């Protein structure tokens, strides 16, 4: 009798998991008997489950004009007797039809059950995401040297309240206003993202609408964006939390691939949870900005976050640690934080809480109203790093004078 654990051990997706962890995966695995001729899924269907062949045979069919042609038959004794593992994380369309050739028994893991297991078991989630991360990198197409693509920037924090969304919005505003760059800000906090509201924007369409009507044409893409008066564009989060389930990693990769051809900078404002969408965003990113506050809770969470980054094998120079609200009352000193983190902060944003709070309340960015505050000065240093340009003092003065009508 074949054990479920023995089957699961064959799957590259579950590499590195101990038997105790595989047992948790087996708990969301359901056995299903399929008579001969049962269609498990059709070519073009959105992947919503992963199948392991326990007993029997299946036929793999591909469209050939108006008909379907059997291209191969697989048995449960074959090494690769499983199908659609990437559906668990990407939800990509099926590239073939699968039909049982004889009476068969399959093991099924539904995507919804799998997602719930990952939310409840952070260690398993990390192991699986590490395996996926390596696979995505290996499968990523090489970009011709002469093709110039926009930089992809991810803003992330393992702890809420770190000022991540404010950082992302002001970075987009600064790159557009001061750097004269084509910048796109994407709200990837899909359930409760509020960047559009924060910026006093009223989008008619969101990322959920784009997913329902995908495009590879830049002029069509623009119809789903809303422009900010500072000169950057925004792709808003879904208007309804339940629409977040519509967006998967395949959608993200396709969208980013198109956007990078038409924007100088794409800034992804993520939510504070390691899952496939976040991992995919980080894999594609040219720079990951990790935001934290100068207190013990944030120090602890960021220390764990950096361990995850290390396990995901991200190059150290891709990860930039940003200490927000440095010098705030009752906060830990920069020296204390760097000692606890066992690394230097790459950038600091001085505490300008009063000014920033007022700007948020009035739905403004620092580059519209209060560009002279310490926070803006820190953002300028980050923009100089990203652009490779130096914004000289006289240039800043001229720009500020224009901004305030001086």
C-alpha positions in Angstrom: 0.0 0.0 0.0 1.5 3.4 -1.1 1.6 5.9 1.8 0.6 9.5 1.1 3.9 10.6 2.7 5.9 8.5 0.2 4.1 10.2 -2.7 4.5 13.7 -1.2 8.2 13.1 -0.8 8.6 12.8 -4.6 7.3 16.3 -5.1 9.9 19.0 -5.6 7.5 21.6 -4.1 7.8 19.8 -0.7 11.6 19.3 -0.7 13.2 19.8 2.7 10.0 19.1 4.7 10.3 16.6 7.6 7.7 13.8 8.0 5.9 15.8 10.7 5.5 18.7 8.2 4.5 16.4 5.4 1.8 14.9 7.7 0.3 18.4 7.9 0.3 18.6 4.1 -1.4 15.2 4.0 -4.2 16.5 6.2 -5.4 18.8 3.3 -4.9 16.0 0.7 -8.1 14.2 -0.3 -8.4 10.9 -2.1 -10.7 10.7 -5.1 -11.7 7.7 -7.3 -12.0 8.5 -11.0 -13.6 6.1 -13.4 -12.0 5.7 -16.9 -12.6 8.8 -19.0 -12.9 11.3 -16.1 -11.5 14.7 -17.1 -9.6 16.1 -14.2 -9.1 19.5 -15.8 -9.1 21.1 -19.3 -6.5 23.0 -21.2 -7.0 26.7 -20.4 -8.8 26.1 -17.1 -7.5 28.2 -14.2 -5.5 25.9 -11.9 -7.2 25.5 -8.6 -5.8 22.1 -7.4 -2.8 19.8 -7.4 -3.2 16.1 -8.4 -1.0 13.1 -7.4 -1.7 9.8 -9.2 -2.0 7.1 -6.6 -3.2 4.2 -8.8 -4.0 4.0 -12.5 -3.1 5.9 -15.7 -3.9 9.3 -17.1 -3.7 10.7 -20.6 -2.3 14.2 -21.4 -4.1 15.9 -24.3 -3.3 19.0 -26.2 -5.5 20.9 -28.7 -4.8 20.1 -32.3 -7.1 22.4 -34.4 -10.7 21.6 -33.4 -9.7 18.3 -31.9 -7.6 17.1 -28.9 -4.7 14.8 -29.3 -3.2 12.5 -26.7 0.5 13.4 -26.5 1.5 11.0 -23.7 0.2 8.6 -21.1 1.4 8.5 -17.5 1.2 5.8 -14.9 1.3 5.9 -11.1 4.6 4.0 -11.3 6.2 6.8 -13.3 8.6 9.2 -11.4 6.6 12.3 -12.4 3.1 11.0 -11.4 1.8 14.4 -10.2 0.3 17.3 -12.1 -0.3 21.0 -11.5 1.8 21.8 -8.5 2.3 25.4 -9.7 -1.5 25.8 -9.5 -1.1 25.8 -5.7 0.8 29.0 -5.8 0.3 30.6 -9.2 -3.2 29.6 -10.3 -1.9 29.7 -13.8 -4.1 28.4 -16.7 -3.6 24.7 -17.4 -1.4 24.0 -20.5 -3.1 20.6 -21.2 -6.1 18.5 -20.6 -5.8 15.6 -18.2 -8.1 12.5 -18.5 -8.0 9.1 -16.8 -7.1 6.3 -19.2 -8.3 3.6 -16.8 -10.1 3.5 -13.5 -7.8 5.5 -11.3 -7.3 7.0 -7.8 -5.9 10.5 -7.4 -4.9 12.5 -4.4 -6.1 16.1 -4.6 -4.9 19.2 -2.8 -7.2 22.2 -3.4 -5.6 25.6 -3.6 -7.9 27.0 -0.9 -7.0 24.3 1.6 -3.3 24.7 0.7 -3.4 28.4 1.3 -5.1 28.0 4.7 -2.4 25.5 5.7 0.3 27.9 4.8 -1.3 30.7 6.9 -1.4 28.3 9.9 2.1 26.9 9.5 4.7 29.6 8.9 7.6 27.1 8.9 6.1 25.0 6.1 5.2 28.2 4.2 8.8 29.3 4.4 10.2 26.0 3.2 7.8 25.8 0.3 8.3 29.5 -0.7 12.1 28.9 -0.6 11.8 26.0 -3.0 9.5 28.1 -5.3 11.8 31.0 -5.2 14.7 29.0 -6.5 12.4 27.5 -9.2 11.1 30.9 -10.4 14.7 32.2 -10.6 15.8 29.2 -12.7 12.8 29.6 -15.0 13.0 33.3 -15.4 13.7 34.3 -19.1 16.9 36.2 -19.7 16.5 39.8 -20.8 18.5 40.8 -23.9 21.4 43.2 -22.9 20.1 45.9 -25.2 16.6 45.9 -23.6 16.3 48.6 -21.0 13.7 47.8 -18.3 12.4 49.9 -15.5 13.6 49.1 -11.9 11.3 47.2 -9.7 11.2 48.3 -6.1 9.4 46.5 -3.2 8.5 48.1 0.0 8.0 45.6 2.8 7.7 45.4 6.6 7.1 42.3 8.7 5.3 44.6 11.2 2.3 46.9 10.6 2.6 50.5 11.4 6.2 50.9 10.1 5.2 53.6 7.6 5.6 51.4 4.6 2.8 52.8 2.5 3.7 56.4 3.3 7.3 55.5 2.2 6.1 54.0 -1.0 3.8 56.9 -1.9 6.5 59.5 -1.2 9.1 57.5 -3.1 6.9 57.5 -6.2 6.1 61.2 -5.7 9.8 62.1 -5.3 11.0 60.1 -8.3 8.3 61.7 -10.5 8.5 65.3 -9.2 12.2 65.7 -8.4 13.7 62.9 -10.5 11.5 63.6 -13.5 11.0 59.8 -13.9 8.1 57.8 -15.1 7.0 56.1 -11.9 4.2 53.6 -11.2 2.9 52.8 -7.6 1.1 49.5 -7.2 -1.0 48.7 -4.1 -0.3 45.0 -3.4 -2.0 45.1 0.0 -4.9 43.5 -1.8 -7.4 43.1 0.9 -7.1 46.5 2.7 -4.8 48.6 0.7 -5.6 52.3 0.9 -3.0 54.1 -1.2 -5.6 55.6 -3.5 -7.5 57.0 -0.5 -4.2 58.2 1.1 -3.4 60.1 -2.1 -6.9 61.5 -2.6 -7.4 59.5 -5.8 -10.6 58.1 -7.1 -9.8 55.2 -9.5 -12.5 53.8 -11.6 -10.6 50.6 -12.1 -8.3 48.5 -9.9 -5.8 45.7 -10.2 -8.8 43.3 -9.9 -10.3 44.8 -13.1 -6.9 44.4 -14.9 -6.7 40.7 -13.9 -10.2 40.2 -15.3 -9.2 41.9 -18.6 -5.4 41.2 -19.0 -3.6 43.1 -21.7 -0.1 43.2 -23.3 -0.8 46.7 -24.7 0.6 49.7 -22.9 -2.2 52.0 -24.1 -4.8 49.6 -22.6 -2.8 49.3 -19.4 -3.1 53.0 -18.9 -6.9 52.7 -18.7 -6.5 50.9 -15.4 -4.2 53.5 -13.8 -5.0 56.8 -12.1 -2.6 59.7 -12.3 -1.4 61.7 -9.3 -0.8 65.5 -9.7 2.9 64.9 -8.8 3.3 63.1 -12.1 3.3 59.4 -11.1 0.6 56.7 -11.8 -1.2 54.4 -9.4 -2.7 50.9 -9.8 -5.1 50.7 -6.9 -5.9 47.7 -4.7 -9.3 46.0 -5.2 -12.3 47.8 -3.9 -13.7 44.7 -2.2 -11.5 42.5 0.1 -12.9 39.3 -1.5 -11.5 40.4 -4.9 -8.0 39.8 -3.5 -8.4 36.1 -4.2 -8.5 36.9 -7.9 -4.9 38.0 -8.1 -2.2 35.4 -8.3 1.6 35.3 -9.0 1.1 34.7 -12.7 -1.0 37.8 -13.0 1.7 39.8 -11.1 4.5 38.6 -13.2 2.7 39.3 -16.5 1.7 42.8 -15.3 5.2 43.6 -14.1 6.8 42.4 -17.3 4.6 44.8 -19.2 5.0 47.7 -16.8 8.8 47.5 -16.8 8.9 48.3 -20.5 7.0 51.6 -20.0 8.0 52.9 -16.6 11.3 53.9 -15.2 10.4 52.7 -11.7 7.6 50.4 -10.5 7.1 50.5 -6.7 5.2 47.6 -5.1 3.6 48.3 -1.7 3.1 44.9 -0.2 1.3 43.6 2.8 3.1 42.3 5.9 2.9 38.6 5.2 5.3 36.2 3.5 3.3 34.3 0.8 3.6 33.5 -2.8 2.6 36.9 -4.2 5.1 38.7 -1.9 7.9 36.2 -2.6 7.3 36.6 -6.3 7.5 40.4 -6.0 10.7 40.1 -4.0 12.2 37.6 -6.5 11.7 40.1 -9.4 12.7 43.2 -7.5 15.9 45.1 -8.1 15.7 46.5 -4.6 13.8 45.5 -1.4 13.3 48.2 1.2 12.6 46.8 4.6 11.0 49.4 6.9 11.1 49.3 10.7 10.5 51.6 13.7 13.1 52.1 16.5 11.4 49.9 19.1 11.8 46.4 20.5 8.8 44.9 18.7 10.1 46.0 15.3 13.6 45.0 16.1 12.5 41.4 16.9 10.3 41.2 13.8 12.9 42.6 11.5 15.6 40.2 12.9 13.3 37.3 12.0 12.5 38.9 8.6 16.2 39.1 7.8 16.6 35.4 8.6 13.9 34.7 6.1 15.7 36.8 3.5 18.8 34.8 4.2 17.0 31.5 3.7 15.5 32.8 0.5 19.1 33.4 -0.7 18.5 37.0 -1.7 21.8 38.9 -2.5 22.6 41.1 0.5 23.0 44.2 -1.7 19.4 43.8 -2.9 18.0 44.3 0.7 18.0 47.8 2.1 17.1 48.3 5.8 15.3 51.5 6.4 14.9 52.8 10.0 11.9 55.1 10.0 11.3 57.7 12.7 14.9 57.8 13.9 15.3 59.9 17.0 11.6 59.7 18.0 10.9 60.2 21.7 11.5 57.1 23.8 12.9 55.2 20.8 16.0 53.0 20.7 19.2 54.7 19.4 20.6 53.9 16.0 23.6 52.3 17.7 21.4 50.0 19.8 19.4 48.9 16.9 22.3 48.2 14.6 23.9 46.1 17.5 20.7 44.1 18.0 20.3 43.6 14.2 24.0 42.7 13.7 24.0 44.9 10.7 24.0 48.6 9.7 20.8 50.4 8.6 21.2 51.4 5.0 19.0 54.5 5.3 17.4 56.4 8.1 14.3 58.6 8.0 14.4 61.2 10.8 11.4 61.5 13.0 9.1 64.1 11.4 5.9 62.6 12.8 4.0 65.9 13.3 4.6 67.1 9.7 4.0 63.6 8.2 0.8 63.1 10.2 -0.6 66.4 9.0 0.3 65.6 5.4 -1.4 62.2 5.7 -4.5 63.9 7.1 -4.6 66.3 4.2 -3.8 63.5 1.7 -0.5 65.0 0.6 3.1 63.8 0.0 6.1 65.6 1.3 7.1 66.6 -2.2 3.9 68.6 -2.6 3.7 70.6 0.6 6.5 70.2 3.1 9.6 69.1 1.2 11.9 70.9 3.6 11.3 68.5 6.5 13.9 65.9 7.6 11.8 63.0 6.2 12.0 64.5 2.7 15.8 64.8 3.1 16.0 61.1 3.9 13.8 60.2 0.9 16.1 62.3 -1.3 19.1 60.1 -0.2 17.1 57.0 -1.1 16.2 58.4 -4.5 19.8 59.3 -5.2 20.7 55.6 -4.5 18.0 54.3 -6.8 18.6 56.8 -9.7 22.4 57.0 -9.4 22.0 60.7 -9.6 23.1 63.4 -7.2 20.5 66.1 -6.4 22.9 69.0 -5.7 22.0 71.6 -3.1 21.4 74.3 -5.6 19.2 72.0 -7.7 17.2 71.2 -4.5 16.9 74.9 -3.7 15.7 75.7 -7.3 13.2 72.8 -7.1 11.9 73.8 -3.7 11.6 77.4 -4.9 9.5 76.3 -7.8 7.4 74.1 -5.6 6.6 76.9 -3.2 6.4 79.6 -5.8 9.7 81.2 -4.6 
